[in-house]
Amino acid sequence: MTAYEIMNDIKELEKNIEKCLEKIEQFAAENNALRTRMEELTQEKARLMQKNDQAKTRLESMISRLRNLEQAV
């Protein structure tokens, strides 16, 4: 193998390494965005579960009052 061929191989390897590094940076950015979105969704889920529990409590209270009214009549 000649020095010229070795230099071409090295340049090709450098290009491949640069492409790999760009992909790593892209994946890291996507990963960060996904982690942020996951945290947002987790918080939204917690808020929705809390609202659901509150609605359930109010509904149970209304049912209890209706039953009490029925018994009073």
C-alpha positions in Angstrom: 0.0 0.0 0.0 1.4 3.4 -1.0 1.6 6.5 1.2 -1.0 8.1 -1.1 -3.5 5.2 -0.5 -2.8 5.4 3.3 -3.5 9.1 3.3 -6.8 8.6 1.4 -7.8 5.9 3.9 -7.0 8.2 6.8 -9.1 11.0 5.2 -12.0 8.6 4.6 -11.7 7.4 8.2 -11.7 11.0 9.5 -14.9 11.7 7.4 -16.6 8.6 8.9 -15.6 9.7 12.4 -17.0 13.2 11.8 -20.3 11.7 10.6 -20.4 9.5 13.6 -19.8 12.4 16.0 -22.6 14.4 14.2 -25.0 11.5 14.7 -24.0 11.2 18.3 -24.7 14.9 18.8 -28.1 14.6 17.0 -29.0 11.6 19.1 -28.1 13.4 22.3 -30.2 16.3 21.4 -33.1 14.0 20.5 -32.6 12.1 23.7 -32.7 15.4 25.8 -35.9 16.5 23.9 -37.5 13.1 24.6 -36.6 13.2 28.3 -38.1 16.7 28.6 -41.3 15.6 26.9 -41.5 12.5 29.1 -41.2 14.7 32.2 -43.9 17.0 30.9 -46.2 14.0 30.2 -45.5 12.6 33.6 -46.5 15.8 35.2 -49.6 16.1 33.1 -50.5 12.5 34.0 -50.2 13.4 37.7 -52.4 16.5 37.3 -55.0 14.5 35.4 -55.0 11.7 38.0 -55.5 14.4 40.7 -58.4 15.9 38.8 -59.9 12.5 38.3 -59.6 11.8 42.1 -61.3 15.1 42.9 -64.1 14.4 40.4 -64.6 10.9 41.9 -64.7 12.4 45.4 -67.3 15.0 44.4 -69.4 12.4 42.6 -69.3 10.0 45.5 -70.4 12.9 47.8 -73.3 13.8 45.5 -74.4 10.1 45.4 -74.3 10.0 49.2 -76.4 13.2 49.5 -78.9 11.8 47.0 -79.2 8.6 48.9 -79.7 10.6 52.1 -82.4 12.6 50.5 -84.1 9.4 49.2 -84.1 8.0 52.8 -85.4 11.2 54.2 -88.4 11.2 51.9 
